[in-house]
Amino acid sequence: MTGLLLAFGAAAQNPAHVQRYAEDNAKLSAPTGPRVVLFGDSITDGWPGQRPEFFATTGFIGRGISGEETSHMVLRFRQDVIDIQASTVVILAGINDIAINMGGPYREDVTYANILTMIDLAWQNGIRPVICGVLPSYHLRWRTEVTDCYEKVCSLNARLKAYCERHGITYIDYGSVLAGPDGKVRDGLTTDTVHPNAAGYAFMEKLLLESLK
């Protein structure tokens, strides 16, 4: 409930986000089989544009919104995941919290609680939650004053992975296919250490499909 309560304050700052996919959702027909929803921020938002063939062949539904923190995502979870009858939700979130997009300060406990709230909402509605580790970014070009981005990513991911292991939830470590020997995202797979390019998404897609089996 902690994350849910925090989300209501975020709504006043960014109410348009809640309705971003309203028309698209209304056009969806009832699913005839499993419906996988990719739920996240700009990394998920940019995925269909970079790799449209992946969504065309899998039928996955992208519900990412650029710039969103986890509190925004909690607020729109019902209309963009539950109400469209997802059977699986793949949650990739947290980098914008670390980037203090809403002005900060960043509190890992709050971000962690928001993601756990989304897990709870999924379970309560018969939806399989899949949690993705935040990409191992090390530089935020729009928030250069955050100099410990990578350390914060690693800390949050460690908590999420441990929670998933305790509760039998699938955890996808995208860093395992995107990172170089130093653990940070490799050159050639991202445009800015945060957002993957087409090659980066291709690596992520392979891991995602393997994880959903």
GIQUI-V225530 format. One record per residue. N is the residue number from 1. RES is the residue in one letter. SS is DSSP state (helix for helix, strand for strand, loop for the rest). PSI is psi in whole degrees, 0 to 359 (* if undefined). BURIAL is I if it has 9 or more other C-alpha atoms within 8 Angstrom, else O. Layout:
BEGIN
((N;RES;SS;PSI;BURIAL) (N;RES;SS;PSI;BURIAL))
END
This chain:
BEGIN
((1;M;loop;335;O) (2;T;helix;311;I) (3;G;helix;324;I) (4;L;helix;318;I) (5;L;helix;320;O) (6;L;helix;329;I) (7;A;helix;329;I) (8;F;helix;326;I) (9;G;helix;324;O) (10;A;helix;330;I) (11;A;helix;322;I) (12;A;helix;332;O) (13;Q;helix;336;O) (14;N;loop;60;I) (15;P;helix;334;O) (16;A;helix;331;O) (17;H;helix;324;I) (18;V;helix;328;I) (19;Q;helix;9;O) (20;R;loop;317;O) (21;Y;loop;17;I) (22;A;helix;313;O) (23;E;helix;318;O) (24;D;helix;319;O) (25;N;helix;320;I) (26;A;helix;334;O) (27;K;helix;346;O) (28;L;loop;136;O) (29;S;loop;166;O) (30;A;loop;138;O) (31;P;loop;142;O) (32;T;loop;357;O) (33;G;loop;194;O) (34;P;loop;138;O) (35;R;loop;115;I) (36;V;strand;126;I) (37;V;strand;125;I) (38;L;strand;118;I) (39;F;strand;120;I) (40;G;strand;209;I) (41;D;loop;219;I) (42;S;helix;332;I) (43;I;helix;318;I) (44;T;helix;323;I) (45;D;helix;320;I) (46;G;loop;350;I) (47;W;helix;309;I) (48;P;helix;327;I) (49;G;helix;324;O) (50;Q;helix;325;I) (51;R;loop;63;I) (52;P;helix;330;I) (53;E;helix;330;O) (54;F;helix;316;I) (55;F;helix;327;I) (56;A;helix;321;O) (57;T;helix;329;O) (58;T;helix;334;O) (59;G;loop;8;O) (60;F;loop;151;I) (61;I;strand;124;I) (62;G;strand;127;I) (63;R;strand;62;I) (64;G;strand;149;I) (65;I;loop;122;I) (66;S;loop;136;O) (67;G;loop;351;O) (68;E;loop;141;I) (69;E;loop;171;I) (70;T;helix;331;I) (71;S;helix;323;I) (72;H;helix;319;I) (73;M;helix;322;I) (74;V;helix;318;I) (75;L;helix;324;I) (76;R;helix;9;I) (77;F;helix;322;I) (78;R;helix;307;O) (79;Q;helix;330;I) (80;D;helix;356;I) (81;V;helix;300;I) (82;I;helix;309;I) (83;D;loop;340;O) (84;I;loop;12;I) (85;Q;loop;48;I) (86;A;loop;144;I) (87;S;loop;333;I) (88;T;strand;137;I) (89;V;strand;127;I) (90;V;strand;110;I) (91;I;strand;120;I) (92;L;strand;108;I) (93;A;loop;158;I) (94;G;loop;335;I) (95;I;helix;327;I) (96;N;helix;335;I) (97;D;helix;313;I) (98;I;helix;326;I) (99;A;loop;3;I) (100;I;loop;52;I) (101;N;loop;332;I) (102;M;loop;8;O) (103;G;loop;348;O) (104;G;loop;186;O) (105;P;loop;160;O) (106;Y;loop;130;O) (107;R;loop;110;O) (108;E;helix;322;O) (109;D;helix;323;O) (110;V;helix;314;I) (111;T;helix;314;I) (112;Y;helix;315;I) (113;A;helix;321;I) (114;N;helix;319;I) (115;I;helix;321;I) (116;L;helix;325;I) (117;T;helix;319;I) (118;M;helix;323;I) (119;I;helix;314;I) (120;D;helix;317;O) (121;L;helix;321;O) (122;A;helix;309;I) (123;W;helix;316;I) (124;Q;helix;340;O) (125;N;loop;21;O) (126;G;loop;26;O) (127;I;loop;134;I) (128;R;strand;119;I) (129;P;strand;136;I) (130;V;strand;127;I) (131;I;strand;133;I) (132;C;strand;138;I) (133;G;loop;145;I) (134;V;loop;139;I) (135;L;loop;143;I) (136;P;loop;65;I) (137;S;loop;152;I) (138;Y;loop;0;I) (139;H;loop;130;I) (140;L;loop;102;I) (141;R;loop;333;O) (142;W;loop;358;O) (143;R;loop;66;O) (144;T;loop;342;O) (145;E;loop;345;O) (146;V;loop;96;I) (147;T;loop;354;O) (148;D;loop;35;O) (149;C;helix;310;I) (150;Y;helix;318;I) (151;E;helix;321;O) (152;K;helix;322;I) (153;V;helix;312;I) (154;C;helix;320;I) (155;S;helix;313;O) (156;L;helix;316;I) (157;N;helix;321;I) (158;A;helix;319;O) (159;R;helix;318;I) (160;L;helix;316;I) (161;K;helix;316;I) (162;A;helix;319;O) (163;Y;helix;315;O) (164;C;helix;320;I) (165;E;helix;321;I) (166;R;helix;329;O) (167;H;helix;11;O) (168;G;loop;34;O) (169;I;loop;138;I) (170;T;strand;128;I) (171;Y;strand;126;I) (172;I;strand;117;I) (173;D;loop;88;I) (174;Y;loop;337;I) (175;G;helix;334;I) (176;S;helix;338;O) (177;V;helix;347;I) (178;L;helix;339;I) (179;A;strand;151;I) (180;G;loop;191;O) (181;P;loop;333;O) (182;D;loop;1;O) (183;G;loop;350;O) (184;K;loop;155;I) (185;V;strand;136;I) (186;R;loop;147;I) (187;D;loop;146;O) (188;G;loop;349;O) (189;L;loop;0;I) (190;T;strand;157;I) (191;T;loop;337;I) (192;D;loop;21;I) (193;T;loop;352;I) (194;V;loop;311;I) (195;H;loop;124;I) (196;P;strand;154;I) (197;N;loop;186;I) (198;A;helix;321;I) (199;A;helix;320;I) (200;G;helix;316;I) (201;Y;helix;324;I) (202;A;helix;318;I) (203;F;helix;318;I) (204;M;helix;321;I) (205;E;helix;316;I) (206;K;helix;314;O) (207;L;helix;319;I) (208;L;helix;312;I) (209;L;helix;322;O) (210;E;helix;323;O) (211;S;helix;335;O) (212;L;loop;357;O) (213;K;loop;*;O))
END
